[in-house]
Amino acid sequence: QVDNIPREAEFIIHLGDMKGVDSCRSEGPYALVSDTYTSYAKAPVFLVPGDNDWYDCGGRSDRERGFAIWESHFLYLYQKFGRFSSVQHQDRRKENFAFFRRRVLFIGVHMVGGDIKNKDEWNDLLRDSLKWTRDMVEQYGNRPKVVVIFGEMQS
């Protein structure tokens, strides 16, 4: 799939669920995707976490481990390409990001679909992502002509 990305692409956004839920305890699937992008992509790669990447990993400790592995491989993957600046990250949730290019504000937010495993965890995540989106729209005001919001969510 990476080979099908146009060479002139300025950046790539992956909308989560980059692996199956059955492999949360091993770094292998995360490393494979990270290495593939690093080796073959010609543009900076941004990822938002999907539920299969961490939330569907099982109990709380498995979810925490899955998310820690996701962070270690993908949180700053775009920096490996060396030519993308002015990316902002939310202090509370570093996986939420934003950047402004060509009068377009791009906002990546961490959202989770599927079954609610922990209502407080779920609500905190969605509340933080909503706050991040509002903060970015407010910060940039009328500068963008378009706002694009990225997130992985299933109903």
C-alpha positions as CSV (number, residue, x, y, z in Angstrom):
1,Q,0.0,0.0,0.0
2,V,2.9,2.4,0.7
3,D,4.0,2.0,-2.9
4,N,0.6,3.4,-4.1
5,I,1.1,6.7,-2.3
6,P,1.8,9.5,-4.8
7,R,5.5,10.6,-4.7
8,E,4.3,14.3,-4.6
9,A,2.4,13.7,-1.4
10,E,3.5,16.3,1.3
11,F,2.5,14.0,4.1
12,I,0.6,10.8,5.0
13,I,-2.1,10.3,7.7
14,H,-2.8,6.8,8.9
15,L,-6.2,6.6,10.6
16,G,-5.4,3.8,13.1
17,D,-6.1,0.1,13.3
18,M,-2.8,-0.6,11.7
19,K,-2.7,-4.1,13.2
20,G,-5.1,-6.8,14.5
21,V,-6.2,-7.0,18.1
22,D,-4.5,-10.3,18.7
23,S,-1.0,-9.0,18.8
24,C,-0.9,-6.3,21.4
25,R,1.7,-8.0,23.6
26,S,4.4,-8.1,21.0
27,E,6.2,-5.2,19.4
28,G,6.5,-7.1,16.2
29,P,3.4,-5.8,14.4
30,Y,4.0,-2.2,15.5
31,A,7.7,-2.4,14.4
32,L,6.7,-3.9,11.1
33,V,4.4,-1.0,10.2
34,S,6.8,1.6,11.5
35,D,9.8,0.1,9.6
36,T,7.7,-0.2,6.4
37,Y,6.8,3.5,6.5
38,T,10.3,4.5,7.4
39,S,11.8,2.5,4.6
40,Y,9.3,3.1,1.8
41,A,7.3,6.3,2.4
42,K,8.6,9.4,0.8
43,A,6.7,11.9,3.0
44,P,6.3,12.4,6.7
45,V,3.8,9.9,8.3
46,F,1.4,10.8,11.0
47,L,-0.8,8.2,12.8
48,V,-3.8,8.5,15.1
49,P,-4.3,5.5,17.3
50,G,-7.1,3.1,16.5
51,D,-9.0,0.8,18.9
52,N,-7.2,-2.2,17.5
53,D,-3.9,-0.6,18.2
54,W,-4.4,-0.5,22.0
55,Y,-8.0,-0.3,23.3
56,D,-9.1,-3.7,22.2
57,C,-6.0,-5.4,23.7
58,G,-7.8,-6.7,26.7
59,G,-7.6,-5.6,30.4
60,R,-6.3,-2.3,31.6
61,S,-2.6,-3.5,31.8
62,D,-2.7,-4.9,28.3
63,R,-4.3,-1.7,27.0
64,E,-1.6,0.4,28.7
65,R,1.2,-1.8,27.3
66,G,-0.4,-1.7,23.8
67,F,-0.6,2.1,23.9
68,A,3.0,2.4,25.2
69,I,4.2,0.3,22.3
70,W,2.1,2.4,19.9
71,E,3.7,5.6,21.3
72,S,7.2,4.3,21.1
73,H,6.8,3.5,17.4
74,F,4.4,6.1,16.0
75,L,4.0,9.2,18.2
76,Y,6.8,11.1,16.5
77,L,7.3,8.9,13.4
78,Y,6.9,12.0,11.1
79,Q,10.2,13.4,12.6
80,K,12.2,10.6,11.0
81,F,11.5,12.3,7.6
82,G,13.2,15.5,8.7
83,R,11.3,18.1,6.7
84,F,8.1,18.8,8.6
85,S,8.0,21.6,11.1
86,S,5.5,23.4,13.2
87,V,3.6,20.4,14.5
88,Q,1.9,20.9,17.8
89,H,1.0,18.2,20.3
90,Q,-1.5,18.4,23.1
91,D,0.3,18.4,26.5
92,R,-2.1,15.9,28.1
93,R,-2.4,13.6,25.1
94,K,0.7,13.8,22.9
95,E,-0.9,11.6,20.3
96,N,-3.3,14.6,19.4
97,F,-1.5,16.8,16.9
98,A,-2.1,19.7,14.6
99,F,-0.3,21.6,11.9
100,F,-1.2,24.4,9.5
101,R,-0.2,24.2,5.8
102,R,-1.5,26.1,2.8
103,R,-4.3,27.7,4.7
104,V,-5.6,24.4,5.9
105,L,-5.6,23.4,9.6
106,F,-5.0,19.6,10.0
107,I,-6.0,18.2,13.4
108,G,-5.4,14.6,14.5
109,V,-7.4,13.4,17.5
110,H,-7.4,10.2,19.4
111,M,-10.9,8.7,19.5
112,V,-12.0,5.2,20.2
113,G,-14.9,3.2,18.8
114,G,-16.2,-0.2,19.8
115,D,-17.2,-1.4,23.3
116,I,-16.8,0.8,26.3
117,K,-14.4,-1.0,28.6
118,N,-14.0,1.8,31.1
119,K,-16.5,4.7,31.0
120,D,-14.2,7.2,32.8
121,E,-11.2,6.3,30.6
122,W,-13.4,6.6,27.5
123,N,-15.0,10.0,28.6
124,D,-11.6,11.4,29.5
125,L,-10.2,10.5,26.1
126,L,-13.1,12.0,24.2
127,R,-13.2,15.2,26.4
128,D,-9.4,15.7,25.9
129,S,-9.8,15.3,22.1
130,L,-12.7,17.7,21.9
131,K,-10.8,20.2,24.0
132,W,-7.8,19.9,21.7
133,T,-9.9,20.4,18.6
134,R,-11.6,23.5,20.1
135,D,-8.3,24.9,21.2
136,M,-6.7,24.5,17.8
137,V,-9.6,26.0,16.0
138,E,-9.6,28.9,18.4
139,Q,-5.8,29.4,18.2
140,Y,-5.8,29.6,14.4
141,G,-9.0,31.7,14.3
142,N,-9.8,32.8,10.7
143,R,-6.4,32.0,9.2
144,P,-7.5,28.6,7.8
145,K,-9.8,28.4,4.9
146,V,-10.4,24.7,5.7
147,V,-10.2,22.6,8.9
148,V,-9.6,18.8,8.5
149,I,-10.0,16.6,11.5
150,F,-8.6,13.1,11.5
151,G,-9.6,10.3,13.9
152,E,-10.3,6.6,13.9
153,M,-13.8,5.9,15.0
154,Q,-16.3,3.1,14.4
155,S,-19.8,3.1,15.5
